[in-house]
Amino acid sequence: MQNRKNMWMRKKEKKIVLRLFVIMLLLFAISGCNSTRTLTESEQLADQKKNGSRNGKENVITLTSEIVSLADGLSAVKYEGDDGFQDFLEQGGASSDQEVMRYLTEQMLSSVPGLSFFGDIFGCSTLSVRSPEGEHLFGRNFDWNRCEALVVQSVPEEGYASLSTVNMDFIRVGVGMDLEQLPDRIKVMAALYAPLDGMNEKGLCVSVNMIEDSDTIDQKTGKAGLTTTTAVRLLLKQAADVDEALALLKQYDLHASMNMMIHFALSDTSGRSVAVEYVDDQMVVTDTPVVTNFYLAAGEKQGIGTEQSHTRYDMLMDVLKNNDTLSMDGVRDALDRVSKHNFGTPETTEWSIVYNQDSGEAAYYHREHYDTVYRFSVSR
């Protein structure tokens, strides 16, 4: 009798444990649907490789629609579906950041009042080079104050898939609201209209580099308008190479986001790399493998920019002069050489990226931690 009672008790305990386990699984599934989570140490190390990453951590990242925190100040997410960008273009685009945000709040994000863009001076460096295997590589440093960076893998219904990076500190919400409190869907939708660099599935790379100049860009020829960041989104979605990118830019009036003078660094899988600049609101294209933060176009503006940007340019040109090819790790090391810790400034290089334009791979390094790499793929 006692044995039967014990067996019954054990069966009951097993049922209770099983029910608790099922409940835990359900709670885990529910809590993981719409909230931001931090990548665990085991996840970060799960895909480690020994691929020349300075014996550090190598993390191969597969993204979902949930924003995942990779490190303090670095997160990533995947967006699939209609981003409303074609409707944005068809209704005339925008001649200011305010108009971009007005479109977003009226058409797509009506629950978020006071959404706006805000920014300050930033520095950047880019270079284009071939690898020893003949692949095309593009490196990019984004120099600024400590900020919240978001890597966005976009898979739109129309247009090319892409990877891009957004400084989320450039996006503001109304008084009494915190961007971090908003649902992931809203944060990501705003981020899609604010990329500062990226690569699409065709291997076209785009980077926004600031020029410290009192002039701005405000074309007024009667064409539909683009801001700096929406121009980046347009090129990533619709341009397969530099020529197509230039043709697209000529179809729109450009208006500098946050009234900052900028130039674009463009590079494609044919090996062509250019700087696109606007002098007196006229687009000027200069072939160059390196772009930093001064005018490259011939004429009265040539050379205007910071002294440090000239130094970084010369350093990167020396790297290319002494090396016919560079591996992805070689590009990383070149970016490290011109990162902010070398110049004794309070700013940091918030992110460094090495894009393999042929394979669609992107290697991200955060806040000058060049021994830790986060690898993404632009593929659908």
C-alpha positions in Angstrom: 0.0 0.0 0.0 2.8 2.3 0.9 4.6 1.5 -2.3 1.5 2.4 -4.4 1.2 5.7 -2.5 4.9 6.5 -3.2 4.5 5.7 -6.9 1.4 7.9 -7.1 3.3 10.7 -5.4 6.2 10.4 -7.8 3.8 10.5 -10.8 2.1 13.6 -9.4 5.5 15.3 -8.8 6.5 14.5 -12.4 3.3 16.1 -13.7 3.8 19.2 -11.6 7.4 19.6 -12.9 6.3 19.0 -16.5 3.5 21.7 -16.1 6.0 24.1 -14.6 8.4 23.5 -17.4 5.7 24.1 -20.1 4.7 27.3 -18.3 8.3 28.5 -18.2 8.7 27.8 -21.9 5.5 29.8 -22.7 6.6 32.7 -20.5 10.0 32.6 -22.2 8.4 32.6 -25.7 6.0 35.5 -24.8 8.7 37.6 -23.2 11.0 37.2 -26.2 8.5 38.4 -28.8 8.7 42.1 -28.6 11.3 43.1 -26.1 15.0 44.0 -26.4 17.3 41.5 -24.8 21.0 41.3 -24.2 23.1 38.6 -26.0 24.4 36.2 -23.4 28.0 35.4 -23.0 27.4 31.9 -24.3 25.7 33.2 -27.4 28.5 35.6 -28.0 31.1 32.9 -27.9 29.1 30.1 -29.6 30.3 31.0 -33.0 33.9 31.9 -32.2 36.5 31.3 -34.8 40.2 31.7 -35.1 40.2 33.9 -38.1 42.9 36.5 -37.3 40.7 38.4 -34.9 43.7 39.2 -32.7 42.9 36.1 -30.6 39.8 37.9 -29.3 36.0 37.2 -29.5 34.4 36.6 -32.9 30.6 36.7 -32.9 28.6 35.6 -35.9 25.2 37.3 -35.6 21.9 36.1 -37.0 19.3 38.8 -36.7 15.5 38.7 -36.0 12.8 41.3 -35.7 13.7 41.6 -32.0 16.4 44.2 -31.2 19.3 42.4 -29.6 22.0 44.2 -27.5 25.4 43.1 -28.5 27.4 45.4 -26.2 26.9 48.6 -24.2 25.9 51.1 -26.9 25.6 48.5 -29.8 22.4 46.7 -30.8 21.2 45.1 -34.0 17.9 44.1 -35.6 16.3 42.8 -38.8 13.4 44.5 -40.6 11.4 42.7 -43.2 8.5 44.0 -45.2 7.1 47.4 -46.4 9.1 50.3 -45.0 6.9 53.0 -46.7 9.8 54.4 -48.5 8.3 54.2 -52.0 5.3 56.1 -50.7 7.7 58.6 -49.2 9.3 59.2 -52.5 6.0 59.4 -54.5 4.6 62.1 -52.1 7.6 64.3 -52.9 10.2 63.1 -50.5 11.3 65.7 -48.0 13.3 69.0 -47.9 14.2 68.8 -44.2 14.5 66.3 -41.4 11.3 67.8 -40.0 9.4 66.8 -43.1 10.8 63.3 -42.9 9.5 63.0 -39.3 6.2 64.5 -40.3 5.7 61.9 -42.9 6.6 59.1 -40.4 4.3 60.4 -37.7 1.4 61.1 -40.0 1.6 58.0 -42.1 3.2 55.3 -40.0 4.0 56.3 -36.4 1.1 58.4 -35.4 1.4 57.2 -31.8 4.7 59.0 -31.3 4.4 62.8 -31.0 7.5 65.0 -31.2 9.7 62.7 -33.2 12.7 64.5 -34.6 16.3 64.3 -35.7 19.1 66.1 -33.8 22.8 65.9 -34.4 26.3 67.4 -33.9 29.6 67.5 -35.6 31.1 64.0 -36.4 34.2 62.8 -38.1 34.7 59.7 -40.3 37.2 57.9 -42.5 36.6 55.5 -45.4 38.8 53.5 -47.7 38.3 51.1 -50.7 40.8 48.3 -51.6 41.0 44.8 -53.1 41.8 41.8 -51.0 44.6 39.3 -52.0 41.8 37.1 -53.4 40.5 39.9 -55.6 37.5 40.8 -53.5 36.4 44.4 -53.0 36.5 45.7 -49.5 35.3 48.9 -48.0 36.3 50.2 -44.5 34.5 52.9 -42.5 35.1 54.6 -39.1 32.4 56.7 -37.5 33.9 59.1 -35.0 31.7 60.8 -32.4 30.8 60.9 -28.8 29.6 57.8 -27.0 26.2 57.0 -28.5 23.7 54.2 -29.1 24.4 52.5 -32.4 21.9 50.3 -34.1 22.8 47.9 -37.0 19.8 47.4 -39.2 19.4 44.5 -41.7 16.7 45.6 -44.0 14.8 43.2 -46.3 12.3 45.3 -48.1 9.3 44.2 -50.2 10.7 46.3 -53.1 14.4 47.0 -53.6 17.7 45.5 -52.4 18.4 44.1 -49.0 21.0 46.0 -47.0 22.9 46.4 -43.8 23.1 50.0 -42.3 24.2 51.7 -39.1 22.2 54.4 -37.3 23.2 56.7 -34.5 20.1 56.4 -32.4 21.1 59.5 -30.4 20.2 61.5 -33.5 16.6 60.5 -33.1 14.6 62.4 -30.4 11.0 62.0 -29.2 8.7 64.5 -27.5 8.9 65.9 -24.0 8.1 63.3 -21.4 9.0 60.3 -23.6 12.1 58.1 -23.8 13.1 56.5 -27.1 14.1 53.4 -25.2 10.5 53.0 -23.9 9.1 52.8 -27.4 8.3 49.4 -29.0 11.0 47.9 -31.2 8.8 48.4 -34.3 8.7 52.1 -33.9 12.4 52.5 -33.1 13.3 50.4 -36.1 11.0 52.3 -38.5 12.5 55.6 -37.5 16.0 54.1 -37.8 15.3 53.0 -41.4 15.1 56.7 -42.4 18.3 57.7 -40.6 21.2 55.5 -41.8 24.7 57.0 -41.8 26.4 54.2 -43.8 25.6 50.8 -45.3 26.1 48.1 -47.9 23.4 46.5 -50.1 23.2 43.0 -51.5 24.7 44.2 -54.8 27.9 45.3 -53.0 27.3 49.1 -53.2 28.7 50.8 -50.1 27.6 54.3 -48.9 29.0 56.4 -46.1 28.1 59.9 -44.9 31.2 61.9 -43.9 30.9 65.4 -42.5 32.8 68.4 -43.6 33.3 71.2 -41.1 32.2 74.1 -43.2 29.6 76.9 -42.6 28.0 76.2 -45.9 25.2 73.6 -46.2 23.3 71.8 -49.0 19.9 73.1 -50.0 19.2 72.4 -53.7 16.1 74.1 -55.0 15.5 73.0 -58.6 11.9 71.9 -58.2 12.7 68.2 -58.0 11.5 65.9 -55.2 13.6 66.3 -52.1 15.9 64.0 -50.1 17.7 64.6 -46.8 21.2 63.2 -46.2 20.0 60.1 -44.5 17.0 59.4 -46.8 19.5 59.7 -49.7 21.5 56.9 -48.1 18.4 54.8 -47.8 17.5 55.5 -51.4 20.9 54.4 -52.7 20.9 51.2 -50.6 17.4 50.2 -51.9 17.8 51.1 -55.5 21.4 51.4 -56.7 23.5 48.4 -57.8 26.7 50.4 -58.4 28.2 53.8 -58.3 26.9 54.9 -61.7 23.3 54.0 -60.7 23.8 55.8 -57.4 25.0 59.0 -59.1 22.1 58.9 -61.6 19.6 58.5 -58.7 21.1 61.5 -56.8 20.7 63.7 -59.9 17.0 63.0 -59.9 16.4 64.7 -56.5 17.2 67.9 -54.7 19.4 67.2 -51.7 18.9 69.0 -48.4 21.6 68.4 -45.7 20.3 66.7 -42.6 20.7 68.8 -39.5 22.2 71.5 -41.9 25.6 69.8 -41.8 27.8 70.0 -44.8 28.6 66.4 -45.8 30.0 64.4 -48.7 29.2 60.8 -49.6 31.7 58.1 -50.1 30.5 55.5 -52.6 32.1 52.2 -53.7 31.0 49.2 -55.7 32.2 45.7 -56.9 33.7 47.1 -60.1 36.4 48.7 -58.0 35.1 52.2 -58.5 35.1 54.5 -55.4 34.2 58.2 -55.4 33.4 61.2 -53.2 30.2 63.0 -54.0 30.3 66.6 -52.9 28.1 69.6 -53.2 29.8 72.9 -54.0 27.4 75.9 -54.2 24.6 73.2 -54.4 26.2 71.7 -57.5 27.1 68.0 -57.3 30.8 67.2 -58.0 32.2 63.7 -58.2 35.8 62.9 -57.5 37.3 59.4 -58.0 39.2 58.5 -54.8 39.9 55.4 -52.6 40.0 57.4 -49.4 37.5 59.9 -48.0 37.7 61.7 -44.6 36.4 65.1 -43.7 37.6 67.7 -46.1 36.6 68.7 -49.6 38.3 66.7 -52.4 36.8 68.4 -55.4 39.1 70.7 -57.4 38.4 74.4 -56.9 38.2 77.0 -54.2 36.7 74.6 -51.6 39.4 71.9 -52.0 41.1 71.1 -48.7 38.6 72.9 -46.5 38.1 70.7 -43.4 39.9 69.8 -40.2 43.6 69.4 -39.9 43.1 66.0 -38.3 41.1 64.8 -41.3 44.0 65.6 -43.6 46.3 63.6 -41.3 43.9 60.6 -41.4 43.6 60.9 -45.2 47.4 60.9 -45.6 47.8 57.9 -43.2 45.2 55.8 -45.2 46.7 56.8 -48.5 50.1 55.7 -47.2 48.6 52.3 -46.3 47.3 51.9 -49.8 50.6 53.1 -51.3 52.5 50.5 -49.5 50.0 47.7 -50.0 48.4 46.7 -53.3 45.9 44.6 -51.4 44.6 44.2 -47.9 42.7 41.4 -46.2 39.7 42.2 -44.1 41.9 42.1 -41.0 44.3 44.5 -42.9 41.5 47.0 -43.4 40.6 46.6 -39.8 44.2 47.5 -38.8 44.2 50.5 -41.1 41.0 51.8 -39.5 42.5 51.2 -36.1 45.5 53.4 -37.1 43.2 56.4 -37.8 40.8 55.8 -34.9 40.3 58.5 -32.3 42.5 57.0 -29.5 45.5 57.9 -31.7 44.8 61.6 -31.6 44.2 62.3 -27.9 40.7 63.7 -28.4 37.6 63.2 -26.2 35.6 61.6 -29.0 35.8 57.9 -29.8 35.5 55.9 -32.9 32.1 54.5 -32.1 32.1 51.9 -34.8 34.4 50.6 -37.4 33.1 48.4 -40.3 34.9 46.3 -42.9 32.5 45.3 -45.7 33.3 42.5 -48.1 31.3 43.8 -51.1 31.5 40.5 -53.0 30.5 38.1 -50.2 28.1 40.4 -48.4 29.9 40.0 -45.1 30.3 42.9 -42.7 32.7 42.9 -39.7 31.8 45.4 -37.0 34.2 46.6 -34.3 32.7 48.8 -31.5 34.4 51.6 -29.6 37.9 50.7 -30.8 37.7 47.2 -29.3 39.4 45.7 -32.3 39.9 42.3 -30.6 36.1 41.7 -30.7 34.3 41.4 -34.0 30.6 41.1 -34.8 30.0 39.5 -38.2 26.8 40.1 -40.1 25.5 39.1 -43.6 23.6 41.3 -45.9 21.8 38.3 -47.5 18.1 37.8 -47.4 
